[in-house]
Amino acid sequence: MESILVGLLVSQNVMRPAWSQPSSTWQVELLPETTISGQLMRHLTTENKNFQPMNANFGLLPPLVEKIKDKKLKKEKLAERAIKDLGKVLE
């Protein structure tokens, strides 16, 4: 799944100049840091001398403001926040 995501995002960013955006203004567009996809892209694009591959996981996400002990509820809240933030970017 992670490989498909990265392939799609890379191809979108590589093709952007050909779709009309001048190359002088082109830059890689990252997804919100509150999404697992956004965090995976940051992991790949941040310099690290001891780089290690990373799989998608909720541990990549910044913590919620509220502390939630129930794991299922916590994951639901993290997913809701990610969807909300992703919606803002896609508008």
N, CA, C and O atoms as CSV, one atom per row, in Angstrom:
chain,resi,resn,atom,element,x,y,z
A,1,MET,N,N,0.825,-1.181,0.000
A,1,MET,CA,C,0.000,0.000,0.000
A,1,MET,C,C,0.877,1.254,0.000
A,1,MET,O,O,0.614,2.200,-0.743
A,2,GLU,N,N,1.906,1.256,0.826
A,2,GLU,CA,C,2.778,2.427,0.902
A,2,GLU,C,C,3.461,2.692,-0.435
A,2,GLU,O,O,3.618,3.847,-0.831
A,3,SER,N,N,3.867,1.637,-1.131
A,3,SER,CA,C,4.540,1.789,-2.422
A,3,SER,C,C,3.601,2.394,-3.458
A,3,SER,O,O,4.018,3.234,-4.256
A,4,ILE,N,N,2.355,1.981,-3.454
A,4,ILE,CA,C,1.375,2.540,-4.387
A,4,ILE,C,C,1.174,4.019,-4.100
A,4,ILE,O,O,1.152,4.833,-5.023
A,5,LEU,N,N,1.028,4.370,-2.833
A,5,LEU,CA,C,0.840,5.762,-2.448
A,5,LEU,C,C,1.996,6.627,-2.921
A,5,LEU,O,O,1.786,7.666,-3.549
A,6,VAL,N,N,3.203,6.204,-2.624
A,6,VAL,CA,C,4.372,6.992,-2.997
A,6,VAL,C,C,4.466,7.117,-4.516
A,6,VAL,O,O,4.788,8.190,-5.026
A,7,GLY,N,N,4.192,6.046,-5.237
A,7,GLY,CA,C,4.213,6.100,-6.694
A,7,GLY,C,C,3.215,7.105,-7.243
A,7,GLY,O,O,3.535,7.866,-8.155
A,8,LEU,N,N,2.010,7.111,-6.692
A,8,LEU,CA,C,0.998,8.063,-7.137
A,8,LEU,C,C,1.397,9.502,-6.834
A,8,LEU,O,O,1.256,10.378,-7.688
A,9,LEU,N,N,1.891,9.750,-5.632
A,9,LEU,CA,C,2.273,11.115,-5.265
A,9,LEU,C,C,3.474,11.599,-6.070
A,9,LEU,O,O,3.512,12.757,-6.486
A,10,VAL,N,N,4.445,10.734,-6.293
A,10,VAL,CA,C,5.614,11.114,-7.083
A,10,VAL,C,C,5.199,11.416,-8.514
A,10,VAL,O,O,5.615,12.426,-9.081
A,11,SER,N,N,4.386,10.554,-9.098
A,11,SER,CA,C,3.980,10.783,-10.490
A,11,SER,C,C,3.179,12.071,-10.618
A,11,SER,O,O,3.330,12.797,-11.601
A,12,GLN,N,N,2.336,12.361,-9.646
A,12,GLN,CA,C,1.565,13.605,-9.677
A,12,GLN,C,C,2.503,14.809,-9.619
A,12,GLN,O,O,2.329,15.767,-10.372
A,13,ASN,N,N,3.478,14.764,-8.745
A,13,ASN,CA,C,4.386,15.888,-8.598
A,13,ASN,C,C,5.349,16.020,-9.773
A,13,ASN,O,O,5.738,17.130,-10.134
A,14,VAL,N,N,5.732,14.905,-10.367
A,14,VAL,CA,C,6.615,14.950,-11.531
A,14,VAL,C,C,5.870,15.529,-12.735
A,14,VAL,O,O,6.453,16.271,-13.525
A,15,MET,N,N,4.606,15.198,-12.875
A,15,MET,CA,C,3.830,15.639,-14.033
A,15,MET,C,C,3.271,17.050,-13.885
A,15,MET,O,O,2.858,17.645,-14.880
A,16,ARG,N,N,3.245,17.586,-12.707
A,16,ARG,CA,C,2.643,18.903,-12.484
A,16,ARG,C,C,3.166,19.970,-13.442
A,16,ARG,O,O,2.353,20.724,-13.978
A,17,PRO,N,N,4.472,20.081,-13.691
A,17,PRO,CA,C,4.928,21.121,-14.621
A,17,PRO,C,C,4.348,20.950,-16.027
A,17,PRO,O,O,4.072,21.937,-16.709
A,18,ALA,N,N,4.167,19.731,-16.452
A,18,ALA,CA,C,3.627,19.476,-17.779
A,18,ALA,C,C,2.136,19.818,-17.851
A,18,ALA,O,O,1.596,19.999,-18.943
A,19,TRP,N,N,1.484,19.904,-16.722
A,19,TRP,CA,C,0.053,20.200,-16.692
A,19,TRP,C,C,-0.226,21.682,-16.672
A,19,TRP,O,O,-1.385,22.079,-16.552
A,20,SER,N,N,0.792,22.517,-16.786
A,20,SER,CA,C,0.631,23.969,-16.940
A,20,SER,C,C,1.348,24.808,-15.893
A,20,SER,O,O,1.476,26.018,-16.080
A,21,GLN,N,N,1.803,24.242,-14.843
A,21,GLN,CA,C,2.468,25.050,-13.828
A,21,GLN,C,C,3.916,25.285,-14.245
A,21,GLN,O,O,4.635,24.326,-14.522
A,22,PRO,N,N,4.361,26.550,-14.294
A,22,PRO,CA,C,5.749,26.817,-14.667
A,22,PRO,C,C,6.730,26.123,-13.729
A,22,PRO,O,O,6.503,26.054,-12.521
A,23,SER,N,N,7.819,25.610,-14.292
A,23,SER,CA,C,8.786,24.865,-13.480
A,23,SER,C,C,9.421,25.735,-12.404
A,23,SER,O,O,9.866,25.215,-11.381
A,24,SER,N,N,9.473,27.054,-12.613
A,24,SER,CA,C,10.075,27.931,-11.606
A,24,SER,C,C,9.240,27.999,-10.334
A,24,SER,O,O,9.760,28.345,-9.274
A,25,THR,N,N,7.944,27.673,-10.426
A,25,THR,CA,C,7.087,27.721,-9.239
A,25,THR,C,C,6.766,26.333,-8.711
A,25,THR,O,O,6.044,26.196,-7.723
A,26,TRP,N,N,7.301,25.294,-9.365
A,26,TRP,CA,C,6.975,23.921,-8.996
A,26,TRP,C,C,7.698,23.499,-7.740
A,26,TRP,O,O,8.894,23.746,-7.583
A,27,GLN,N,N,6.971,22.861,-6.848
A,27,GLN,CA,C,7.567,22.263,-5.663
A,27,GLN,C,C,6.721,21.061,-5.248
A,27,GLN,O,O,5.532,20.988,-5.558
A,28,VAL,N,N,7.332,20.149,-4.561
A,28,VAL,CA,C,6.619,18.947,-4.137
A,28,VAL,C,C,5.541,19.335,-3.136
A,28,VAL,O,O,5.788,20.075,-2.184
A,29,GLU,N,N,4.352,18.824,-3.373
A,29,GLU,CA,C,3.235,19.094,-2.478
A,29,GLU,C,C,3.106,17.939,-1.505
A,29,GLU,O,O,2.900,16.795,-1.911
A,30,LEU,N,N,3.226,18.233,-0.236
A,30,LEU,CA,C,3.099,17.184,0.775
A,30,LEU,C,C,1.690,17.190,1.350
A,30,LEU,O,O,1.033,18.228,1.418
A,31,LEU,N,N,1.253,16.040,1.750
A,31,LEU,CA,C,-0.045,15.911,2.399
A,31,LEU,C,C,0.080,16.374,3.846
A,31,LEU,O,O,1.192,16.485,4.362
A,32,PRO,N,N,-1.038,16.645,4.504
A,32,PRO,CA,C,-0.988,17.133,5.891
A,32,PRO,C,C,-0.210,16.192,6.815
A,32,PRO,O,O,-0.221,14.974,6.634
A,33,GLU,N,N,0.455,16.770,7.791
A,33,GLU,CA,C,1.238,15.966,8.735
A,33,GLU,C,C,0.358,15.100,9.625
A,33,GLU,O,O,0.853,14.191,10.291
A,34,THR,N,N,-0.927,15.371,9.640
A,34,THR,CA,C,-1.852,14.577,10.451
A,34,THR,C,C,-2.339,13.334,9.716
A,34,THR,O,O,-3.157,12.579,10.241
A,35,THR,N,N,-1.833,13.118,8.493
A,35,THR,CA,C,-2.189,11.900,7.748
A,35,THR,C,C,-0.988,10.958,7.725
A,35,THR,O,O,0.160,11.403,7.713
A,36,ILE,N,N,-1.257,9.682,7.720
A,36,ILE,CA,C,-0.171,8.706,7.652
A,36,ILE,C,C,0.577,8.874,6.336
A,36,ILE,O,O,1.802,8.759,6.299
A,37,SER,N,N,-0.146,9.142,5.264
A,37,SER,CA,C,0.490,9.358,3.960
A,37,SER,C,C,1.438,10.548,4.004
A,37,SER,O,O,2.550,10.480,3.481
A,38,GLY,N,N,1.003,11.624,4.620
A,38,GLY,CA,C,1.856,12.810,4.742
A,38,GLY,C,C,3.108,12.524,5.563
A,38,GLY,O,O,4.196,12.991,5.228
A,39,GLN,N,N,2.955,11.768,6.620
A,39,GLN,CA,C,4.106,11.438,7.462
A,39,GLN,C,C,5.074,10.503,6.736
A,39,GLN,O,O,6.289,10.626,6.888
A,40,LEU,N,N,4.534,9.564,5.945
A,40,LEU,CA,C,5.411,8.687,5.174
A,40,LEU,C,C,6.211,9.493,4.152
A,40,LEU,O,O,7.399,9.236,3.955
A,41,MET,N,N,5.575,10.459,3.506
A,41,MET,CA,C,6.287,11.301,2.540
A,41,MET,C,C,7.365,12.124,3.244
A,41,MET,O,O,8.465,12.279,2.713
A,42,ARG,N,N,7.068,12.644,4.414
A,42,ARG,CA,C,8.071,13.409,5.162
A,42,ARG,C,C,9.241,12.502,5.553
A,42,ARG,O,O,10.399,12.919,5.514
A,43,HIS,N,N,8.935,11.277,5.923
A,43,HIS,CA,C,9.981,10.321,6.290
A,43,HIS,C,C,10.907,10.082,5.096
A,43,HIS,O,O,12.124,9.988,5.255
A,44,LEU,N,N,10.326,9.988,3.910
A,44,LEU,CA,C,11.124,9.737,2.707
A,44,LEU,C,C,11.910,10.954,2.238
A,44,LEU,O,O,12.971,10.810,1.631
A,45,THR,N,N,11.403,12.143,2.513
A,45,THR,CA,C,12.040,13.359,1.991
A,45,THR,C,C,12.895,14.090,3.016
A,45,THR,O,O,13.486,15.123,2.699
A,46,THR,N,N,12.972,13.580,4.226
A,46,THR,CA,C,13.801,14.194,5.263
A,46,THR,C,C,15.139,13.473,5.319
A,46,THR,O,O,15.195,12.247,5.418
A,47,GLU,N,N,16.215,14.249,5.256
A,47,GLU,CA,C,17.547,13.635,5.271
A,47,GLU,C,C,17.785,12.915,6.599
A,47,GLU,O,O,17.484,13.439,7.672
A,48,ASN,N,N,18.327,11.718,6.500
A,48,ASN,CA,C,18.595,10.909,7.679
A,48,ASN,C,C,19.758,9.973,7.341
A,48,ASN,O,O,19.645,9.149,6.433
A,49,LYS,N,N,20.865,10.095,8.059
A,49,LYS,CA,C,22.043,9.266,7.771
A,49,LYS,C,C,21.787,7.786,8.015
A,49,LYS,O,O,22.424,6.938,7.390
A,50,ASN,N,N,20.872,7.466,8.906
A,50,ASN,CA,C,20.557,6.070,9.226
A,50,ASN,C,C,19.146,5.729,8.781
A,50,ASN,O,O,18.359,5.194,9.561
A,51,PHE,N,N,18.822,6.037,7.534
A,51,PHE,CA,C,17.475,5.824,7.019
A,51,PHE,C,C,17.051,4.364,7.158
A,51,PHE,O,O,17.817,3.444,6.872
A,52,GLN,N,N,15.820,4.181,7.600
A,52,GLN,CA,C,15.212,2.860,7.694
A,52,GLN,C,C,13.845,2.914,7.022
A,52,GLN,O,O,13.128,3.904,7.171
A,53,PRO,N,N,13.473,1.873,6.288
A,53,PRO,CA,C,12.138,1.854,5.683
A,53,PRO,C,C,11.065,1.957,6.767
A,53,PRO,O,O,11.285,1.573,7.916
A,54,MET,N,N,9.915,2.478,6.384
A,54,MET,CA,C,8.833,2.666,7.354
A,54,MET,C,C,7.531,2.184,6.741
A,54,MET,O,O,7.233,2.475,5.582
A,55,ASN,N,N,6.771,1.457,7.514
A,55,ASN,CA,C,5.432,1.043,7.107
A,55,ASN,C,C,4.407,2.000,7.689
A,55,ASN,O,O,4.682,2.708,8.658
A,56,ALA,N,N,3.239,2.015,7.098
A,56,ALA,CA,C,2.154,2.849,7.609
A,56,ALA,C,C,1.756,2.370,9.005
A,56,ALA,O,O,1.562,1.176,9.233
A,57,ASN,N,N,1.640,3.319,9.931
A,57,ASN,CA,C,1.174,2.989,11.274
A,57,ASN,C,C,0.733,4.259,11.986
A,57,ASN,O,O,1.221,5.345,11.675
A,58,PHE,N,N,-0.165,4.136,12.920
A,58,PHE,CA,C,-0.700,5.289,13.643
A,58,PHE,C,C,0.350,5.978,14.506
A,58,PHE,O,O,0.178,7.140,14.875
A,59,GLY,N,N,1.426,5.286,14.831
A,59,GLY,CA,C,2.490,5.877,15.640
A,59,GLY,C,C,3.217,7.014,14.940
A,59,GLY,O,O,3.924,7.783,15.590
A,60,LEU,N,N,3.058,7.132,13.639
A,60,LEU,CA,C,3.688,8.222,12.887
A,60,LEU,C,C,2.995,9.568,13.115
A,60,LEU,O,O,3.591,10.625,12.908
A,61,LEU,N,N,1.757,9.517,13.535
A,61,LEU,CA,C,0.952,10.732,13.623
A,61,LEU,C,C,1.241,11.548,14.879
A,61,LEU,O,O,1.554,10.993,15.932
A,62,PRO,N,N,1.131,12.873,14.757
A,62,PRO,CA,C,1.266,13.702,15.956
A,62,PRO,C,C,0.135,13.370,16.934
A,62,PRO,O,O,-0.964,13.008,16.513
A,63,PRO,N,N,0.403,13.494,18.229
A,63,PRO,CA,C,-0.617,13.118,19.212
A,63,PRO,C,C,-1.831,14.051,19.155
A,63,PRO,O,O,-1.742,15.198,18.717
A,64,LEU,N,N,-2.954,13.524,19.608
A,64,LEU,CA,C,-4.162,14.329,19.734
A,64,LEU,C,C,-4.007,15.286,20.910
A,64,LEU,O,O,-3.198,15.048,21.807
A,65,VAL,N,N,-4.766,16.347,20.905
A,65,VAL,CA,C,-4.737,17.293,22.026
A,65,VAL,C,C,-5.262,16.608,23.287
A,65,VAL,O,O,-4.709,16.770,24.375
A,66,GLU,N,N,-6.339,15.841,23.117
A,66,GLU,CA,C,-6.919,15.128,24.251
A,66,GLU,C,C,-6.266,13.751,24.413
A,66,GLU,O,O,-5.923,13.111,23.420
A,67,LYS,N,N,-6.098,13.306,25.623
A,67,LYS,CA,C,-5.537,11.987,25.890
A,67,LYS,C,C,-6.671,10.965,25.881
A,67,LYS,O,O,-7.658,11.111,26.602
A,68,ILE,N,N,-6.518,9.926,25.051
A,68,ILE,CA,C,-7.533,8.878,24.951
A,68,ILE,C,C,-6.847,7.538,25.175
A,68,ILE,O,O,-5.909,7.187,24.459
A,69,LYS,N,N,-7.314,6.794,26.164
A,69,LYS,CA,C,-6.695,5.509,26.484
A,69,LYS,C,C,-7.226,4.375,25.615
A,69,LYS,O,O,-6.481,3.453,25.282
A,70,ASP,N,N,-8.499,4.431,25.246
A,70,ASP,CA,C,-9.104,3.389,24.417
A,70,ASP,C,C,-8.474,3.424,23.022
A,70,ASP,O,O,-8.644,4.401,22.292
A,71,LYS,N,N,-7.746,2.359,22.644
A,71,LYS,CA,C,-6.993,2.339,21.380
A,71,LYS,C,C,-7.890,2.496,20.158
A,71,LYS,O,O,-7.552,3.220,19.222
A,72,LYS,N,N,-9.024,1.822,20.167
A,72,LYS,CA,C,-9.937,1.898,19.023
A,72,LYS,C,C,-10.469,3.315,18.856
A,72,LYS,O,O,-10.485,3.847,17.746
A,73,LEU,N,N,-10.899,3.921,19.941
A,73,LEU,CA,C,-11.419,5.290,19.898
A,73,LEU,C,C,-10.323,6.276,19.484
A,73,LEU,O,O,-10.571,7.211,18.722
A,74,LYS,N,N,-9.125,6.058,19.989
A,74,LYS,CA,C,-8.001,6.936,19.642
A,74,LYS,C,C,-7.717,6.883,18.142
A,74,LYS,O,O,-7.514,7.921,17.511
A,75,LYS,N,N,-7.701,5.685,17.573
A,75,LYS,CA,C,-7.467,5.536,16.132
A,75,LYS,C,C,-8.587,6.178,15.325
A,75,LYS,O,O,-8.337,6.771,14.276
A,76,GLU,N,N,-9.821,6.061,15.810
A,76,GLU,CA,C,-10.950,6.699,15.126
A,76,GLU,C,C,-10.776,8.216,15.117
A,76,GLU,O,O,-11.002,8.864,14.095
A,77,LYS,N,N,-10.377,8.776,16.249
A,77,LYS,CA,C,-10.176,10.234,16.347
A,77,LYS,C,C,-9.026,10.691,15.464
A,77,LYS,O,O,-9.111,11.745,14.833
A,78,LEU,N,N,-7.938,9.903,15.411
A,78,LEU,CA,C,-6.815,10.237,14.539
A,78,LEU,C,C,-7.248,10.203,13.069
A,78,LEU,O,O,-6.858,11.063,12.280
A,79,ALA,N,N,-8.053,9.205,12.713
A,79,ALA,CA,C,-8.541,9.086,11.339
A,79,ALA,C,C,-9.478,10.243,10.992
A,79,ALA,O,O,-9.394,10.796,9.895
A,80,GLU,N,N,-10.357,10.611,11.903
A,80,GLU,CA,C,-11.274,11.741,11.670
A,80,GLU,C,C,-10.492,13.028,11.444
A,80,GLU,O,O,-10.815,13.798,10.540
A,81,ARG,N,N,-9.470,13.265,12.254
A,81,ARG,CA,C,-8.647,14.467,12.102
A,81,ARG,C,C,-7.939,14.457,10.753
A,81,ARG,O,O,-7.882,15.479,10.070
A,82,ALA,N,N,-7.400,13.303,10.372
A,82,ALA,CA,C,-6.696,13.197,9.093
A,82,ALA,C,C,-7.632,13.472,7.924
A,82,ALA,O,O,-7.265,14.191,6.994
A,83,ILE,N,N,-8.826,12.913,7.961
A,83,ILE,CA,C,-9.794,13.125,6.883
A,83,ILE,C,C,-10.188,14.596,6.797
A,83,ILE,O,O,-10.298,15.150,5.703
A,84,LYS,N,N,-10.396,15.217,7.936
A,84,LYS,CA,C,-10.755,16.638,7.973
A,84,LYS,C,C,-9.626,17.483,7.368
A,84,LYS,O,O,-9.882,18.354,6.537
A,85,ASP,N,N,-8.396,17.228,7.778
A,85,ASP,CA,C,-7.253,18.003,7.285
A,85,ASP,C,C,-6.989,17.741,5.804
A,85,ASP,O,O,-6.632,18.660,5.066
A,86,LEU,N,N,-7.160,16.510,5.372
A,86,LEU,CA,C,-6.984,16.171,3.964
A,86,LEU,C,C,-8.049,16.865,3.116
A,86,LEU,O,O,-7.770,17.318,2.006
A,87,GLY,N,N,-9.256,16.942,3.642
A,87,GLY,CA,C,-10.337,17.642,2.928
A,87,GLY,C,C,-10.008,19.096,2.676
A,87,GLY,O,O,-10.330,19.633,1.615
A,88,LYS,N,N,-9.361,19.748,3.650
A,88,LYS,CA,C,-8.958,21.153,3.494
A,88,LYS,C,C,-7.950,21.316,2.354
A,88,LYS,O,O,-8.016,22.276,1.588
A,89,VAL,N,N,-7.023,20.368,2.254
A,89,VAL,CA,C,-5.992,20.433,1.213
A,89,VAL,C,C,-6.599,20.197,-0.169
A,89,VAL,O,O,-6.181,20.818,-1.147
A,90,LEU,N,N,-7.575,19.311,-0.250
A,90,LEU,CA,C,-8.165,18.944,-1.534
A,90,LEU,C,C,-9.142,19.989,-2.073
A,90,LEU,O,O,-9.488,19.957,-3.254
A,91,GLU,N,N,-9.590,20.916,-1.219
A,91,GLU,CA,C,-10.535,21.950,-1.671
A,91,GLU,C,C,-9.910,22.905,-2.660
A,91,GLU,O,O,-10.575,23.827,-3.131
